Amino acid sequence: MIKGIDEMLSKNISFSLYMTHGGTSFGHWAGANSPGFAPDVTSYDYDAPVNEQGAPTPKYMALRKAMAKYTPEGQAKMPKSIPVISIPEFSFTQVAPLFANLPEAKKDRDIKTMEEYDQGFGSILYRTELPALAEGSLLTVNDAHDYAQVYVDGKYIGKLDRRIGEKELMLPACKKGAVLDILVEAMGRINFGRTIKDFKGITDKVTVTEDREGHEFTCDLKNWQVYNLEDELSFYESRTFRPVASVNANDEGRYPGGVYKATFKLNKPGDTFLNMENFGKGLVYINGHALGRFWEIGPQLTLYVPGPWLKKGENEVVVFDVVGPRALTAAGLKTPIYDKLPFKKAKANGTAPKLDDMTPAFSGQFSAGNGWKQVDFAQPKRGRYMILEMTDGYEGTQAAIAELYVRDNNGERVPREGWTVDYVSSENNEGVNRTGDKIFDLQESTYWQSKPGAGYPHIVVIDLGRPVNASAIQYLPRMEPGAPGAIKNVKVYMK
């Protein structure tokens, strides 16, 4: 950063810094990237020179020093930093369990989206009765936007995470009339591109498929009861609360999903960072102000609390946790947690493809240097899965792809909504985000990159979401001068 800015200033070039000052997408205002639905965290700190809380960082000091020689009249004095306080650990004392506090149900024969019930944010619960089913019947939800938890007769069956393309779950054996619950949380709307009309809840239908004497029977489930769980403090406050001692943790050490309340006292308010490490997934209000979303998977585990939202004396915290906490305490920290992954990152699904018996649609070279490259297939090839086998590069062994498109028989770019990474042989996720989904995230500044030291060949398998007719692919290397990690020899397979 400093080298680039020094060069621009020395040549009298105008520029802007993005971002100079980090920020916060309070409440439910953090959106999502696409394709490959990628919801944003609440923090917009951005590793900016002035951080989310308004304090200068070492990056700011380095930037100020670099600019000093171009401001002979002198630089302005730095203002005093806003005080930051810690809040000792406090306990949540009241709970309103979710399933014991449902609002009045609406009834519909067919599935409808959250918006069709005039609900903009929050969660929504769909409930119906199942037919008699044998064990191993397949539940398919098309599509849950964005995070669904499935229950049968109150027992948790599993989750469907839109980020990784999950749509199906195997069901246990069910008697006729067993109650199916699908709890769907909205996690932020896609805010650019083709999929900007991002409806929430369940957007199409729910089916169960059962094998009967060698034949598949599919049932489109109907007759739904729908419970709207608005993301409004008034909704959470209107639930029926009881002491937390009345609920127990399950075998995994997790308390039930629902609304939790706590209070803490302060002698003097100040900015702080609320540590939500003990909680699962949901939203937080403090003294009536919506702080934002939390999720135990990280990397953000704290939420910025502006000092003016706190007060001397008693303060109230309300947490809606759709998954359920593992402990019933929280605290205020002086420094945020932005880089912690409590759980190992899930690797791309699938296994390494067997290419020995496959004929590539293309085998050859990309040209060197920066900018878009296109290679044409000898003849169009149809398939749902595109496999890239990269066998050599222009420098070193670390490959990179900034963006990738498939062209159809008419030379048009195939829409990338619904694309997912089915397999990647190597991705650099140690301290950076260079995962396979960056190949088609509509951002030329981000890129997939293989791990340092992992030599060629590199293989990536992309599920296109449906069979397509492909006649060519377009590839964009990294944007930096010299296109670091540029791919030279490649084979492209369609399956």
DRENKOL-275945 format. One record per residue (C-alpha): x, y, z; chain; residue in one letter. Coordinates in steps of 0.5 Angstrom, whole numbers. Example, Ala and Ser with C-alpha at 12.3 -4.5 7.8 and 13.67 -1.06 7.14 Angstrom:
pt u:25&v:-9&w:16&kette:A&rest:A
pt u:27&v:-2&w:14&kette:A&rest:S
***
This chain:
pt u:0&v:0&w:0&kette:A&rest:M
pt u:5&v:5&w:2&kette:A&rest:I
pt u:10&v:3&w:-4&kette:A&rest:K
pt u:4&v:5&w:-9&kette:A&rest:G
pt u:1&v:11&w:-5&kette:A&rest:I
pt u:8&v:14&w:-5&kette:A&rest:D
pt u:9&v:12&w:-13&kette:A&rest:E
pt u:2&v:16&w:-14&kette:A&rest:M
pt u:4&v:22&w:-10&kette:A&rest:L
pt u:11&v:23&w:-13&kette:A&rest:S
pt u:8&v:23&w:-20&kette:A&rest:K
pt u:2&v:28&w:-18&kette:A&rest:N
pt u:-3&v:22&w:-19&kette:A&rest:I
pt u:-10&v:23&w:-16&kette:A&rest:S
pt u:-13&v:17&w:-12&kette:A&rest:F
pt u:-17&v:15&w:-6&kette:A&rest:S
pt u:-17&v:10&w:-1&kette:A&rest:L
pt u:-22&v:4&w:0&kette:A&rest:Y
pt u:-23&v:4&w:6&kette:A&rest:M
pt u:-20&v:9&w:10&kette:A&rest:T
pt u:-25&v:8&w:15&kette:A&rest:H
pt u:-28&v:2&w:17&kette:A&rest:G
pt u:-35&v:1&w:20&kette:A&rest:G
pt u:-41&v:-3&w:22&kette:A&rest:T
pt u:-47&v:-6&w:18&kette:A&rest:S
pt u:-51&v:-5&w:24&kette:A&rest:F
pt u:-57&v:-10&w:25&kette:A&rest:G
pt u:-59&v:-14&w:19&kette:A&rest:H
pt u:-56&v:-9&w:14&kette:A&rest:W
pt u:-50&v:-13&w:12&kette:A&rest:A
pt u:-51&v:-16&w:5&kette:A&rest:G
pt u:-48&v:-22&w:1&kette:A&rest:A
pt u:-44&v:-23&w:-5&kette:A&rest:N
pt u:-46&v:-27&w:-11&kette:A&rest:S
pt u:-45&v:-32&w:-15&kette:A&rest:P
pt u:-44&v:-37&w:-9&kette:A&rest:G
pt u:-48&v:-34&w:-4&kette:A&rest:F
pt u:-43&v:-31&w:1&kette:A&rest:A
pt u:-46&v:-27&w:7&kette:A&rest:P
pt u:-42&v:-21&w:9&kette:A&rest:D
pt u:-41&v:-21&w:17&kette:A&rest:V
pt u:-43&v:-15&w:21&kette:A&rest:T
pt u:-36&v:-12&w:21&kette:A&rest:S
pt u:-34&v:-7&w:16&kette:A&rest:Y
pt u:-27&v:-6&w:19&kette:A&rest:D
pt u:-24&v:-8&w:13&kette:A&rest:Y
pt u:-17&v:-8&w:16&kette:A&rest:D
pt u:-18&v:0&w:14&kette:A&rest:A
pt u:-12&v:5&w:17&kette:A&rest:P
pt u:-18&v:8&w:22&kette:A&rest:V
pt u:-21&v:2&w:25&kette:A&rest:N
pt u:-29&v:0&w:26&kette:A&rest:E
pt u:-29&v:4&w:33&kette:A&rest:Q
pt u:-25&v:10&w:30&kette:A&rest:G
pt u:-18&v:9&w:32&kette:A&rest:A
pt u:-12&v:9&w:28&kette:A&rest:P
pt u:-8&v:3&w:27&kette:A&rest:T
pt u:-1&v:2&w:25&kette:A&rest:P
pt u:-3&v:2&w:18&kette:A&rest:K
pt u:-5&v:9&w:19&kette:A&rest:Y
pt u:1&v:11&w:22&kette:A&rest:M
pt u:5&v:8&w:17&kette:A&rest:A
pt u:1&v:12&w:12&kette:A&rest:L
pt u:1&v:18&w:15&kette:A&rest:R
pt u:9&v:18&w:15&kette:A&rest:K
pt u:9&v:16&w:8&kette:A&rest:A
pt u:5&v:23&w:6&kette:A&rest:M
pt u:9&v:27&w:11&kette:A&rest:A
pt u:14&v:29&w:6&kette:A&rest:K
pt u:8&v:31&w:1&kette:A&rest:Y
pt u:5&v:36&w:6&kette:A&rest:T
pt u:11&v:41&w:7&kette:A&rest:P
pt u:6&v:46&w:11&kette:A&rest:E
pt u:5&v:40&w:16&kette:A&rest:G
pt u:0&v:35&w:18&kette:A&rest:Q
pt u:-6&v:36&w:23&kette:A&rest:A
pt u:-6&v:34&w:30&kette:A&rest:K
pt u:-9&v:27&w:31&kette:A&rest:M
pt u:-15&v:27&w:35&kette:A&rest:P
pt u:-15&v:24&w:42&kette:A&rest:K
pt u:-18&v:16&w:41&kette:A&rest:S
pt u:-25&v:15&w:43&kette:A&rest:I
pt u:-24&v:11&w:50&kette:A&rest:P
pt u:-25&v:3&w:50&kette:A&rest:V
pt u:-28&v:0&w:56&kette:A&rest:I
pt u:-28&v:-8&w:58&kette:A&rest:S
pt u:-35&v:-11&w:61&kette:A&rest:I
pt u:-34&v:-16&w:66&kette:A&rest:P
pt u:-37&v:-23&w:64&kette:A&rest:E
pt u:-44&v:-23&w:66&kette:A&rest:F
pt u:-50&v:-28&w:66&kette:A&rest:S
pt u:-56&v:-29&w:62&kette:A&rest:F
pt u:-62&v:-30&w:67&kette:A&rest:T
pt u:-68&v:-31&w:62&kette:A&rest:Q
pt u:-70&v:-35&w:56&kette:A&rest:V
pt u:-76&v:-36&w:52&kette:A&rest:A
pt u:-75&v:-42&w:48&kette:A&rest:P
pt u:-77&v:-42&w:41&kette:A&rest:L
pt u:-81&v:-47&w:40&kette:A&rest:F
pt u:-85&v:-46&w:46&kette:A&rest:A
pt u:-86&v:-39&w:44&kette:A&rest:N
pt u:-89&v:-39&w:37&kette:A&rest:L
pt u:-93&v:-33&w:34&kette:A&rest:P
pt u:-100&v:-35&w:31&kette:A&rest:E
pt u:-99&v:-39&w:25&kette:A&rest:A
pt u:-102&v:-37&w:18&kette:A&rest:K
pt u:-104&v:-43&w:13&kette:A&rest:K
pt u:-103&v:-44&w:6&kette:A&rest:D
pt u:-103&v:-50&w:2&kette:A&rest:R
pt u:-97&v:-48&w:-2&kette:A&rest:D
pt u:-90&v:-46&w:0&kette:A&rest:I
pt u:-89&v:-38&w:0&kette:A&rest:K
pt u:-83&v:-34&w:1&kette:A&rest:T
pt u:-82&v:-29&w:7&kette:A&rest:M
pt u:-84&v:-23&w:3&kette:A&rest:E
pt u:-90&v:-26&w:1&kette:A&rest:E
pt u:-92&v:-25&w:8&kette:A&rest:Y
pt u:-90&v:-18&w:8&kette:A&rest:D
pt u:-84&v:-20&w:12&kette:A&rest:Q
pt u:-77&v:-17&w:11&kette:A&rest:G
pt u:-72&v:-20&w:16&kette:A&rest:F
pt u:-71&v:-25&w:21&kette:A&rest:G
pt u:-73&v:-32&w:21&kette:A&rest:S
pt u:-79&v:-36&w:19&kette:A&rest:I
pt u:-82&v:-43&w:21&kette:A&rest:L
pt u:-85&v:-48&w:16&kette:A&rest:Y
pt u:-89&v:-54&w:19&kette:A&rest:R
pt u:-93&v:-59&w:16&kette:A&rest:T
pt u:-95&v:-67&w:17&kette:A&rest:E
pt u:-91&v:-72&w:13&kette:A&rest:L
pt u:-94&v:-78&w:10&kette:A&rest:P
pt u:-92&v:-85&w:13&kette:A&rest:A
pt u:-84&v:-86&w:11&kette:A&rest:L
pt u:-79&v:-91&w:11&kette:A&rest:A
pt u:-72&v:-90&w:14&kette:A&rest:E
pt u:-68&v:-86&w:9&kette:A&rest:G
pt u:-73&v:-82&w:5&kette:A&rest:S
pt u:-70&v:-76&w:2&kette:A&rest:L
pt u:-72&v:-69&w:4&kette:A&rest:L
pt u:-71&v:-64&w:-2&kette:A&rest:T
pt u:-72&v:-57&w:0&kette:A&rest:V
pt u:-72&v:-52&w:-6&kette:A&rest:N
pt u:-69&v:-47&w:-4&kette:A&rest:D
pt u:-68&v:-45&w:3&kette:A&rest:A
pt u:-66&v:-38&w:3&kette:A&rest:H
pt u:-61&v:-38&w:7&kette:A&rest:D
pt u:-60&v:-43&w:13&kette:A&rest:Y
pt u:-65&v:-48&w:15&kette:A&rest:A
pt u:-66&v:-53&w:21&kette:A&rest:Q
pt u:-70&v:-59&w:20&kette:A&rest:V
pt u:-74&v:-62&w:25&kette:A&rest:Y
pt u:-79&v:-68&w:26&kette:A&rest:V
pt u:-83&v:-69&w:32&kette:A&rest:D
pt u:-79&v:-64&w:35&kette:A&rest:G
pt u:-72&v:-68&w:34&kette:A&rest:K
pt u:-67&v:-64&w:30&kette:A&rest:Y
pt u:-65&v:-68&w:24&kette:A&rest:I
pt u:-60&v:-63&w:20&kette:A&rest:G
pt u:-59&v:-57&w:17&kette:A&rest:K
pt u:-59&v:-54&w:10&kette:A&rest:L
pt u:-54&v:-49&w:9&kette:A&rest:D
pt u:-55&v:-45&w:2&kette:A&rest:R
pt u:-47&v:-42&w:2&kette:A&rest:R
pt u:-45&v:-49&w:0&kette:A&rest:I
pt u:-51&v:-51&w:-4&kette:A&rest:G
pt u:-54&v:-56&w:1&kette:A&rest:E
pt u:-61&v:-58&w:-1&kette:A&rest:K
pt u:-63&v:-65&w:1&kette:A&rest:E
pt u:-63&v:-69&w:8&kette:A&rest:L
pt u:-64&v:-76&w:9&kette:A&rest:M
pt u:-70&v:-77&w:14&kette:A&rest:L
pt u:-71&v:-83&w:19&kette:A&rest:P
pt u:-77&v:-87&w:19&kette:A&rest:A
pt u:-84&v:-83&w:20&kette:A&rest:C
pt u:-91&v:-85&w:22&kette:A&rest:K
pt u:-96&v:-82&w:18&kette:A&rest:K
pt u:-98&v:-75&w:21&kette:A&rest:G
pt u:-91&v:-74&w:24&kette:A&rest:A
pt u:-89&v:-66&w:24&kette:A&rest:V
pt u:-84&v:-63&w:20&kette:A&rest:L
pt u:-81&v:-57&w:22&kette:A&rest:D
pt u:-76&v:-53&w:17&kette:A&rest:I
pt u:-74&v:-46&w:21&kette:A&rest:L
pt u:-70&v:-42&w:16&kette:A&rest:V
pt u:-66&v:-36&w:18&kette:A&rest:E
pt u:-65&v:-30&w:13&kette:A&rest:A
pt u:-58&v:-28&w:13&kette:A&rest:M
pt u:-57&v:-22&w:8&kette:A&rest:G
pt u:-59&v:-21&w:1&kette:A&rest:R
pt u:-55&v:-21&w:-5&kette:A&rest:I
pt u:-53&v:-14&w:-6&kette:A&rest:N
pt u:-51&v:-14&w:-14&kette:A&rest:F
pt u:-51&v:-18&w:-20&kette:A&rest:G
pt u:-56&v:-22&w:-23&kette:A&rest:R
pt u:-59&v:-25&w:-17&kette:A&rest:T
pt u:-61&v:-18&w:-13&kette:A&rest:I
pt u:-68&v:-20&w:-13&kette:A&rest:K
pt u:-66&v:-25&w:-7&kette:A&rest:D
pt u:-73&v:-28&w:-4&kette:A&rest:F
pt u:-72&v:-31&w:3&kette:A&rest:K
pt u:-75&v:-37&w:7&kette:A&rest:G
pt u:-77&v:-43&w:2&kette:A&rest:I
pt u:-77&v:-40&w:-5&kette:A&rest:T
pt u:-80&v:-46&w:-9&kette:A&rest:D
pt u:-83&v:-53&w:-6&kette:A&rest:K
pt u:-81&v:-58&w:-1&kette:A&rest:V
pt u:-81&v:-66&w:-3&kette:A&rest:T
pt u:-80&v:-72&w:0&kette:A&rest:V
pt u:-78&v:-78&w:-4&kette:A&rest:T
pt u:-79&v:-85&w:-2&kette:A&rest:E
pt u:-76&v:-92&w:-6&kette:A&rest:D
pt u:-82&v:-97&w:-6&kette:A&rest:R
pt u:-81&v:-104&w:-9&kette:A&rest:E
pt u:-75&v:-101&w:-14&kette:A&rest:G
pt u:-79&v:-95&w:-16&kette:A&rest:H
pt u:-78&v:-88&w:-13&kette:A&rest:E
pt u:-84&v:-84&w:-11&kette:A&rest:F
pt u:-84&v:-77&w:-10&kette:A&rest:T
pt u:-89&v:-73&w:-6&kette:A&rest:C
pt u:-90&v:-65&w:-6&kette:A&rest:D
pt u:-91&v:-63&w:1&kette:A&rest:L
pt u:-97&v:-59&w:2&kette:A&rest:K
pt u:-102&v:-55&w:7&kette:A&rest:N
pt u:-97&v:-51&w:11&kette:A&rest:W
pt u:-97&v:-47&w:18&kette:A&rest:Q
pt u:-93&v:-42&w:17&kette:A&rest:V
pt u:-90&v:-38&w:23&kette:A&rest:Y
pt u:-87&v:-31&w:22&kette:A&rest:N
pt u:-81&v:-29&w:27&kette:A&rest:L
pt u:-80&v:-22&w:25&kette:A&rest:E
pt u:-73&v:-19&w:27&kette:A&rest:D
pt u:-76&v:-14&w:31&kette:A&rest:E
pt u:-74&v:-12&w:39&kette:A&rest:L
pt u:-82&v:-12&w:40&kette:A&rest:S
pt u:-83&v:-19&w:37&kette:A&rest:F
pt u:-77&v:-22&w:42&kette:A&rest:Y
pt u:-79&v:-18&w:48&kette:A&rest:E
pt u:-87&v:-20&w:47&kette:A&rest:S
pt u:-85&v:-28&w:48&kette:A&rest:R
pt u:-86&v:-31&w:55&kette:A&rest:T
pt u:-79&v:-31&w:59&kette:A&rest:F
pt u:-78&v:-36&w:65&kette:A&rest:R
pt u:-71&v:-37&w:69&kette:A&rest:P
pt u:-65&v:-40&w:65&kette:A&rest:V
pt u:-65&v:-46&w:70&kette:A&rest:A
pt u:-71&v:-49&w:67&kette:A&rest:S
pt u:-68&v:-51&w:61&kette:A&rest:V
pt u:-62&v:-56&w:60&kette:A&rest:N
pt u:-57&v:-57&w:55&kette:A&rest:A
pt u:-57&v:-63&w:50&kette:A&rest:N
pt u:-52&v:-68&w:50&kette:A&rest:D
pt u:-48&v:-64&w:45&kette:A&rest:E
pt u:-48&v:-58&w:51&kette:A&rest:G
pt u:-52&v:-54&w:47&kette:A&rest:R
pt u:-58&v:-50&w:50&kette:A&rest:Y
pt u:-65&v:-49&w:46&kette:A&rest:P
pt u:-66&v:-44&w:41&kette:A&rest:G
pt u:-70&v:-38&w:43&kette:A&rest:G
pt u:-69&v:-31&w:46&kette:A&rest:V
pt u:-64&v:-30&w:52&kette:A&rest:Y
pt u:-64&v:-24&w:56&kette:A&rest:K
pt u:-58&v:-21&w:61&kette:A&rest:A
pt u:-57&v:-15&w:65&kette:A&rest:T
pt u:-50&v:-12&w:67&kette:A&rest:F
pt u:-48&v:-5&w:70&kette:A&rest:K
pt u:-43&v:0&w:68&kette:A&rest:L
pt u:-40&v:6&w:72&kette:A&rest:N
pt u:-38&v:9&w:66&kette:A&rest:K
pt u:-40&v:8&w:59&kette:A&rest:P
pt u:-35&v:7&w:53&kette:A&rest:G
pt u:-34&v:4&w:47&kette:A&rest:D
pt u:-33&v:-4&w:47&kette:A&rest:T
pt u:-34&v:-10&w:43&kette:A&rest:F
pt u:-39&v:-15&w:46&kette:A&rest:L
pt u:-36&v:-22&w:46&kette:A&rest:N
pt u:-41&v:-27&w:43&kette:A&rest:M
pt u:-36&v:-34&w:43&kette:A&rest:E
pt u:-41&v:-38&w:47&kette:A&rest:N
pt u:-47&v:-37&w:43&kette:A&rest:F
pt u:-49&v:-41&w:36&kette:A&rest:G
pt u:-52&v:-36&w:31&kette:A&rest:K
pt u:-57&v:-30&w:31&kette:A&rest:G
pt u:-58&v:-23&w:33&kette:A&rest:L
pt u:-56&v:-18&w:38&kette:A&rest:V
pt u:-60&v:-12&w:41&kette:A&rest:Y
pt u:-57&v:-8&w:47&kette:A&rest:I
pt u:-61&v:-3&w:50&kette:A&rest:N
pt u:-66&v:-3&w:44&kette:A&rest:G
pt u:-60&v:-2&w:39&kette:A&rest:H
pt u:-59&v:-8&w:34&kette:A&rest:A
pt u:-52&v:-9&w:34&kette:A&rest:L
pt u:-52&v:-15&w:28&kette:A&rest:G
pt u:-51&v:-22&w:27&kette:A&rest:R
pt u:-46&v:-27&w:30&kette:A&rest:F
pt u:-45&v:-34&w:28&kette:A&rest:W
pt u:-40&v:-39&w:32&kette:A&rest:E
pt u:-36&v:-41&w:26&kette:A&rest:I
pt u:-33&v:-34&w:26&kette:A&rest:G
pt u:-28&v:-31&w:24&kette:A&rest:P
pt u:-32&v:-25&w:27&kette:A&rest:Q
pt u:-34&v:-27&w:34&kette:A&rest:L
pt u:-35&v:-20&w:37&kette:A&rest:T
pt u:-40&v:-14&w:36&kette:A&rest:L
pt u:-38&v:-7&w:36&kette:A&rest:Y
pt u:-42&v:-3&w:41&kette:A&rest:V
pt u:-42&v:5&w:41&kette:A&rest:P
pt u:-41&v:8&w:48&kette:A&rest:G
pt u:-47&v:12&w:47&kette:A&rest:P
pt u:-51&v:6&w:46&kette:A&rest:W
pt u:-49&v:4&w:53&kette:A&rest:L
pt u:-51&v:8&w:60&kette:A&rest:K
pt u:-49&v:9&w:67&kette:A&rest:K
pt u:-53&v:4&w:71&kette:A&rest:G
pt u:-57&v:-2&w:68&kette:A&rest:E
pt u:-56&v:-4&w:61&kette:A&rest:N
pt u:-60&v:-10&w:58&kette:A&rest:E
pt u:-58&v:-15&w:52&kette:A&rest:V
pt u:-63&v:-19&w:48&kette:A&rest:V
pt u:-60&v:-25&w:44&kette:A&rest:V
pt u:-64&v:-29&w:39&kette:A&rest:F
pt u:-60&v:-35&w:38&kette:A&rest:D
pt u:-63&v:-40&w:32&kette:A&rest:V
pt u:-58&v:-45&w:34&kette:A&rest:V
pt u:-57&v:-45&w:41&kette:A&rest:G
pt u:-52&v:-43&w:46&kette:A&rest:P
pt u:-46&v:-47&w:49&kette:A&rest:R
pt u:-46&v:-43&w:55&kette:A&rest:A
pt u:-50&v:-37&w:58&kette:A&rest:L
pt u:-45&v:-32&w:59&kette:A&rest:T
pt u:-42&v:-26&w:55&kette:A&rest:A
pt u:-37&v:-20&w:56&kette:A&rest:A
pt u:-35&v:-14&w:53&kette:A&rest:G
pt u:-27&v:-13&w:50&kette:A&rest:L
pt u:-23&v:-8&w:49&kette:A&rest:K
pt u:-20&v:-11&w:43&kette:A&rest:T
pt u:-25&v:-14&w:37&kette:A&rest:P
pt u:-24&v:-22&w:35&kette:A&rest:I
pt u:-24&v:-22&w:27&kette:A&rest:Y
pt u:-20&v:-27&w:25&kette:A&rest:D
pt u:-22&v:-34&w:29&kette:A&rest:K
pt u:-24&v:-40&w:26&kette:A&rest:L
pt u:-27&v:-44&w:32&kette:A&rest:P
pt u:-28&v:-50&w:27&kette:A&rest:F
pt u:-24&v:-52&w:22&kette:A&rest:K
pt u:-26&v:-50&w:15&kette:A&rest:K
pt u:-30&v:-55&w:11&kette:A&rest:A
pt u:-27&v:-57&w:5&kette:A&rest:K
pt u:-30&v:-57&w:-2&kette:A&rest:A
pt u:-35&v:-63&w:-3&kette:A&rest:N
pt u:-33&v:-69&w:-7&kette:A&rest:G
pt u:-27&v:-73&w:-9&kette:A&rest:T
pt u:-22&v:-73&w:-14&kette:A&rest:A
pt u:-24&v:-74&w:-21&kette:A&rest:P
pt u:-21&v:-80&w:-25&kette:A&rest:K
pt u:-19&v:-77&w:-31&kette:A&rest:L
pt u:-15&v:-83&w:-34&kette:A&rest:D
pt u:-21&v:-85&w:-38&kette:A&rest:D
pt u:-24&v:-78&w:-40&kette:A&rest:M
pt u:-23&v:-74&w:-46&kette:A&rest:T
pt u:-22&v:-67&w:-45&kette:A&rest:P
pt u:-26&v:-62&w:-49&kette:A&rest:A
pt u:-20&v:-58&w:-49&kette:A&rest:F
pt u:-12&v:-59&w:-48&kette:A&rest:S
pt u:-7&v:-53&w:-50&kette:A&rest:G
pt u:-4&v:-47&w:-47&kette:A&rest:Q
pt u:-7&v:-40&w:-44&kette:A&rest:F
pt u:-3&v:-34&w:-47&kette:A&rest:S
pt u:2&v:-31&w:-42&kette:A&rest:A
pt u:1&v:-24&w:-39&kette:A&rest:G
pt u:-5&v:-20&w:-36&kette:A&rest:N
pt u:-12&v:-20&w:-38&kette:A&rest:G
pt u:-18&v:-24&w:-41&kette:A&rest:W
pt u:-16&v:-31&w:-44&kette:A&rest:K
pt u:-21&v:-35&w:-48&kette:A&rest:Q
pt u:-19&v:-42&w:-51&kette:A&rest:V
pt u:-24&v:-45&w:-56&kette:A&rest:D
pt u:-27&v:-53&w:-56&kette:A&rest:F
pt u:-26&v:-57&w:-62&kette:A&rest:A
pt u:-33&v:-58&w:-62&kette:A&rest:Q
pt u:-38&v:-56&w:-57&kette:A&rest:P
pt u:-39&v:-61&w:-50&kette:A&rest:K
pt u:-45&v:-62&w:-46&kette:A&rest:R
pt u:-44&v:-63&w:-38&kette:A&rest:G
pt u:-46&v:-61&w:-31&kette:A&rest:R
pt u:-39&v:-61&w:-28&kette:A&rest:Y
pt u:-33&v:-57&w:-31&kette:A&rest:M
pt u:-26&v:-60&w:-29&kette:A&rest:I
pt u:-20&v:-56&w:-30&kette:A&rest:L
pt u:-13&v:-60&w:-30&kette:A&rest:E
pt u:-8&v:-55&w:-29&kette:A&rest:M
pt u:-1&v:-58&w:-31&kette:A&rest:T
pt u:4&v:-52&w:-32&kette:A&rest:D
pt u:5&v:-45&w:-30&kette:A&rest:G
pt u:9&v:-39&w:-33&kette:A&rest:Y
pt u:12&v:-38&w:-26&kette:A&rest:E
pt u:13&v:-42&w:-20&kette:A&rest:G
pt u:8&v:-48&w:-18&kette:A&rest:T
pt u:3&v:-43&w:-14&kette:A&rest:Q
pt u:-3&v:-43&w:-19&kette:A&rest:A
pt u:-9&v:-37&w:-19&kette:A&rest:A
pt u:-15&v:-36&w:-22&kette:A&rest:I
pt u:-19&v:-29&w:-21&kette:A&rest:A
pt u:-25&v:-30&w:-25&kette:A&rest:E
pt u:-28&v:-36&w:-30&kette:A&rest:L
pt u:-33&v:-36&w:-35&kette:A&rest:Y
pt u:-36&v:-41&w:-40&kette:A&rest:V
pt u:-39&v:-40&w:-47&kette:A&rest:R
pt u:-45&v:-43&w:-50&kette:A&rest:D
pt u:-46&v:-45&w:-57&kette:A&rest:N
pt u:-48&v:-38&w:-59&kette:A&rest:N
pt u:-42&v:-35&w:-56&kette:A&rest:G
pt u:-46&v:-32&w:-50&kette:A&rest:E
pt u:-43&v:-33&w:-43&kette:A&rest:R
pt u:-47&v:-38&w:-39&kette:A&rest:V
pt u:-50&v:-35&w:-32&kette:A&rest:P
pt u:-46&v:-37&w:-26&kette:A&rest:R
pt u:-52&v:-37&w:-21&kette:A&rest:E
pt u:-52&v:-44&w:-18&kette:A&rest:G
pt u:-45&v:-45&w:-19&kette:A&rest:W
pt u:-41&v:-49&w:-13&kette:A&rest:T
pt u:-34&v:-52&w:-12&kette:A&rest:V
pt u:-35&v:-59&w:-12&kette:A&rest:D
pt u:-27&v:-61&w:-11&kette:A&rest:Y
pt u:-21&v:-57&w:-11&kette:A&rest:V
pt u:-14&v:-61&w:-10&kette:A&rest:S
pt u:-11&v:-55&w:-6&kette:A&rest:S
pt u:-13&v:-48&w:-4&kette:A&rest:E
pt u:-9&v:-43&w:0&kette:A&rest:N
pt u:-14&v:-41&w:6&kette:A&rest:N
pt u:-8&v:-41&w:12&kette:A&rest:E
pt u:-9&v:-33&w:14&kette:A&rest:G
pt u:-12&v:-31&w:7&kette:A&rest:V
pt u:-18&v:-33&w:3&kette:A&rest:N
pt u:-16&v:-36&w:-3&kette:A&rest:R
pt u:-21&v:-41&w:-4&kette:A&rest:T
pt u:-24&v:-44&w:-10&kette:A&rest:G
pt u:-31&v:-40&w:-10&kette:A&rest:D
pt u:-27&v:-34&w:-11&kette:A&rest:K
pt u:-26&v:-37&w:-18&kette:A&rest:I
pt u:-33&v:-34&w:-20&kette:A&rest:F
pt u:-35&v:-29&w:-15&kette:A&rest:D
pt u:-36&v:-23&w:-19&kette:A&rest:L
pt u:-30&v:-20&w:-16&kette:A&rest:Q
pt u:-23&v:-19&w:-21&kette:A&rest:E
pt u:-19&v:-17&w:-15&kette:A&rest:S
pt u:-20&v:-24&w:-11&kette:A&rest:T
pt u:-18&v:-30&w:-13&kette:A&rest:Y
pt u:-17&v:-38&w:-12&kette:A&rest:W
pt u:-10&v:-40&w:-11&kette:A&rest:Q
pt u:-6&v:-46&w:-9&kette:A&rest:S
pt u:-3&v:-47&w:-3&kette:A&rest:K
pt u:5&v:-45&w:-3&kette:A&rest:P
pt u:9&v:-51&w:-4&kette:A&rest:G
pt u:4&v:-55&w:-7&kette:A&rest:A
pt u:6&v:-57&w:-14&kette:A&rest:G
pt u:3&v:-58&w:-21&kette:A&rest:Y
pt u:-2&v:-61&w:-23&kette:A&rest:P
pt u:-8&v:-57&w:-19&kette:A&rest:H
pt u:-15&v:-59&w:-20&kette:A&rest:I
pt u:-21&v:-56&w:-19&kette:A&rest:V
pt u:-28&v:-59&w:-21&kette:A&rest:V
pt u:-34&v:-54&w:-21&kette:A&rest:I
pt u:-41&v:-56&w:-21&kette:A&rest:D
pt u:-45&v:-51&w:-26&kette:A&rest:L
pt u:-52&v:-53&w:-23&kette:A&rest:G
pt u:-55&v:-56&w:-29&kette:A&rest:R
pt u:-52&v:-59&w:-36&kette:A&rest:P
pt u:-50&v:-54&w:-40&kette:A&rest:V
pt u:-47&v:-53&w:-47&kette:A&rest:N
pt u:-40&v:-51&w:-47&kette:A&rest:A
pt u:-36&v:-48&w:-53&kette:A&rest:S
pt u:-30&v:-44&w:-50&kette:A&rest:A
pt u:-28&v:-42&w:-43&kette:A&rest:I
pt u:-25&v:-35&w:-41&kette:A&rest:Q
pt u:-20&v:-34&w:-36&kette:A&rest:Y
pt u:-18&v:-28&w:-32&kette:A&rest:L
pt u:-11&v:-29&w:-28&kette:A&rest:P
pt u:-9&v:-24&w:-22&kette:A&rest:R
pt u:-9&v:-17&w:-24&kette:A&rest:M
pt u:-2&v:-15&w:-21&kette:A&rest:E
pt u:3&v:-14&w:-26&kette:A&rest:P
pt u:6&v:-20&w:-29&kette:A&rest:G
pt u:0&v:-24&w:-27&kette:A&rest:A
pt u:3&v:-28&w:-21&kette:A&rest:P
pt u:1&v:-35&w:-21&kette:A&rest:G
pt u:-2&v:-35&w:-29&kette:A&rest:A
pt u:-3&v:-42&w:-32&kette:A&rest:I
pt u:0&v:-44&w:-38&kette:A&rest:K
pt u:-2&v:-51&w:-40&kette:A&rest:N
pt u:-9&v:-54&w:-38&kette:A&rest:V
pt u:-14&v:-59&w:-40&kette:A&rest:K
pt u:-21&v:-58&w:-39&kette:A&rest:V
pt u:-27&v:-63&w:-38&kette:A&rest:Y
pt u:-34&v:-63&w:-39&kette:A&rest:M
pt u:-38&v:-69&w:-35&kette:A&rest:K
***
